[in-house]
Amino acid sequence: MGAETPARRKRTAREVAASLGASERTVRRIIAEPREDFERRARERRKTAVDLREQGKKYREIADEMGCSVGQVSYMLHVARKNGELPPAT
């Protein structure tokens, strides 16, 4: 089935399950984003981080522009290097 919208939800699976009288596992299964969509979105974000880094931006600038933490930028670039999407760090 999959998520109707990839936007962040305001309630936890536990809260939704309690309000519907269902199990948390059932709620997670129903509202989960399909794996292919998640991986596509992750690749796009990683490409954006790589492009910004290749423009000479620092990790903090990339994080501010992408609206995430410096640690997330570091991890995205680590994965990009591992996958050969970015040359090794010097």
C-alpha positions in Angstrom: 0.0 0.0 0.0 2.4 2.8 1.1 2.2 6.3 2.4 -0.2 8.6 0.9 2.2 11.6 1.3 5.9 11.5 2.0 5.5 14.5 4.4 6.5 14.0 8.1 3.7 13.0 10.3 2.7 14.8 13.5 1.7 11.8 15.5 3.6 8.6 16.4 2.6 5.1 15.4 1.8 4.5 19.0 -0.6 7.5 19.2 -2.3 6.5 16.0 -2.6 2.9 17.1 -4.2 3.9 20.4 -6.7 6.2 18.7 -7.7 3.5 16.2 -7.6 0.5 18.5 -5.0 -1.2 16.3 -1.4 -2.4 16.9 1.6 -0.2 16.3 2.9 -2.8 13.9 -0.2 -2.6 11.8 -0.1 1.2 11.7 3.6 1.2 10.7 2.9 -1.3 7.9 0.0 0.7 6.5 1.7 4.2 6.7 5.2 3.1 5.7 6.8 4.7 2.7 7.6 2.1 0.0 11.3 1.2 0.0 11.9 2.2 -3.6 10.5 5.7 -2.9 12.7 6.1 0.2 15.8 5.0 -1.7 15.0 7.3 -4.6 14.5 10.3 -2.2 17.8 9.3 -0.4 19.7 9.2 -3.7 18.3 12.7 -4.7 19.3 14.2 -1.3 22.8 12.6 -1.6 23.2 14.0 -5.1 22.2 17.5 -3.9 24.8 17.2 -1.1 27.5 16.0 -3.6 26.7 18.9 -6.0 26.9 21.5 -3.2 30.2 20.0 -2.0 31.7 20.0 -5.5 30.8 23.7 -5.6 33.2 24.2 -2.7 30.7 24.6 0.0 31.5 23.6 3.6 29.6 21.0 5.5 27.8 23.6 7.6 26.8 25.6 4.5 25.4 22.4 2.9 23.5 21.5 6.1 22.0 25.0 6.4 20.9 24.9 2.7 19.5 21.4 2.9 17.9 21.9 6.3 19.7 19.0 8.1 22.5 18.5 10.5 26.2 18.5 9.7 26.3 14.9 10.8 23.7 14.0 8.2 25.7 15.8 5.5 28.9 14.0 6.6 27.0 10.6 6.4 25.5 11.4 3.0 28.9 12.3 1.6 30.4 9.2 3.2 27.9 7.0 1.5 28.4 8.9 -1.8 32.2 8.2 -1.6 31.5 4.6 -0.8 29.2 4.3 -3.8 31.7 6.1 -6.1 29.5 9.1 -6.5 32.1 11.4 -5.0 35.9 11.2 -5.2 37.7 10.2 -2.0 38.4 12.9 0.5 41.8 14.4 0.4 
